[in-house]
Amino acid sequence: MADESREFVTLRAGGRCEYCQMHQSLQGATFHLEHIIPRILGGSSELGNLALACPSCNLHKADRTSGSNPSNSEVIPFFNPRLDDWDTHFDWDDVTLIAKTEIGRVTIQALVLNHERRIRIRRAEQLFGLFPPDRTSE
């Protein structure tokens, strides 16, 4: 079942991290099956609670589901790939991810989605026709 779940989640995500949109094909590491609601917080391993996540996003997210708004310390939920529309919360400015909502802003900050390394990876993906992600097929 684990192999079937991995295959389903990978296909559903189009081979991309469901948070930063990095494509798995150029990465040296296998992407993780990430529990959107962590198991330690009662999340299940059902397909509706799994997302494909690059190691960096998964490690930064860890066992959290929310972060603090830097302007007022309000607790804001992270982007949830099963419930939220990516294009509602994020957009691209060349290779920099920009937030359109508080959910997007907190997710970008907590998962460090515009780290210099990620910017370089997006530039490399451009060379292979993998960036920007084709969001029209979703």
C-alpha positions in Angstrom: 0.0 0.0 0.0 2.9 2.4 0.8 4.2 2.1 -2.8 0.7 2.7 -4.2 0.2 5.7 -2.0 3.6 7.2 -3.0 2.7 6.6 -6.7 -0.8 8.2 -6.3 0.5 11.2 -4.4 3.4 11.8 -6.8 1.0 11.6 -9.8 -1.5 13.9 -8.1 1.2 16.4 -7.5 2.6 16.2 -11.0 6.0 15.3 -9.6 6.2 18.7 -7.8 6.5 19.7 -4.2 3.0 20.8 -3.3 4.4 23.7 -1.3 7.3 25.3 -3.2 6.4 23.7 -6.6 10.0 22.4 -7.2 10.1 19.5 -9.6 11.5 16.2 -8.3 13.2 15.3 -11.6 16.3 17.5 -11.0 16.7 16.7 -7.3 19.2 14.4 -5.8 16.8 13.4 -3.0 13.5 11.6 -3.1 10.5 13.8 -2.2 8.7 12.9 1.0 5.1 11.8 1.6 4.2 14.6 4.0 1.4 14.5 6.5 -0.4 17.8 6.2 -1.9 17.3 9.7 1.1 15.6 11.4 0.4 12.2 12.9 1.6 13.6 16.3 -1.4 16.0 16.1 -3.8 13.2 15.1 -3.4 13.3 11.4 -3.9 10.1 9.4 -1.9 8.4 6.6 -5.0 8.6 4.4 -4.5 10.0 0.9 -6.4 13.1 1.8 -3.8 14.0 4.4 -0.7 13.3 2.3 1.2 15.8 0.1 4.3 15.4 -1.9 7.0 17.6 -0.3 10.6 18.3 -1.1 12.9 17.5 1.8 13.4 21.2 2.6 9.6 22.0 2.8 8.9 18.9 4.8 11.7 19.6 7.3 10.8 23.2 7.7 7.1 22.4 8.2 8.0 19.6 10.6 5.0 18.9 12.9 3.4 22.3 12.5 0.2 23.3 10.8 0.4 27.1 11.3 2.7 30.0 11.9 2.7 33.5 13.3 1.8 36.5 11.2 5.0 38.7 11.5 3.0 41.9 11.6 0.6 41.1 14.4 1.6 37.6 15.8 -1.8 36.2 14.8 -1.7 32.4 14.3 -2.3 31.7 10.6 -2.7 28.2 9.1 -0.2 27.0 6.6 -1.2 26.4 3.0 -3.0 23.1 2.9 -2.6 21.4 -0.6 -5.8 19.4 -0.1 -8.0 22.2 0.9 -6.5 25.4 -0.5 -6.0 26.6 -4.1 -2.3 27.3 -4.7 -3.1 30.2 -7.1 -5.3 31.9 -4.6 -2.4 32.2 -2.1 0.7 32.4 -4.3 2.1 33.9 -7.5 5.5 34.2 -9.2 7.6 37.3 -9.7 10.1 35.8 -12.1 11.6 33.1 -9.8 10.5 34.6 -6.5 7.4 33.3 -4.8 5.1 36.0 -3.6 2.2 35.8 -1.2 -1.3 36.9 -2.2 -2.8 36.2 1.2 -1.8 35.8 4.9 -1.8 32.0 4.4 0.7 32.5 1.6 2.8 34.9 3.5 3.1 32.7 6.6 3.8 29.6 4.5 6.5 31.4 2.5 8.2 32.6 5.7 7.9 29.4 7.7 9.0 27.1 4.9 11.7 29.6 3.7 10.3 29.3 0.2 12.5 32.1 -1.2 15.8 30.9 0.2 18.7 31.7 -2.2 19.2 28.0 -3.0 15.6 27.7 -4.0 16.0 30.7 -6.3 19.0 29.0 -8.0 17.0 25.8 -8.4 14.2 27.6 -10.1 16.6 29.2 -12.5 18.1 25.8 -13.3 14.5 24.5 -13.8 14.0 27.3 -16.3 16.8 25.9 -18.4 15.1 22.5 -18.6 11.6 23.9 -19.2 10.4 22.9 -15.8 9.8 26.4 -14.5 7.4 28.1 -14.2 5.1 25.2 -13.3 2.3 24.6 -15.7 -0.7 25.3 -13.5 -3.3 25.1 -16.3 -3.5 21.3 -16.1 -4.6 21.3 -12.5 
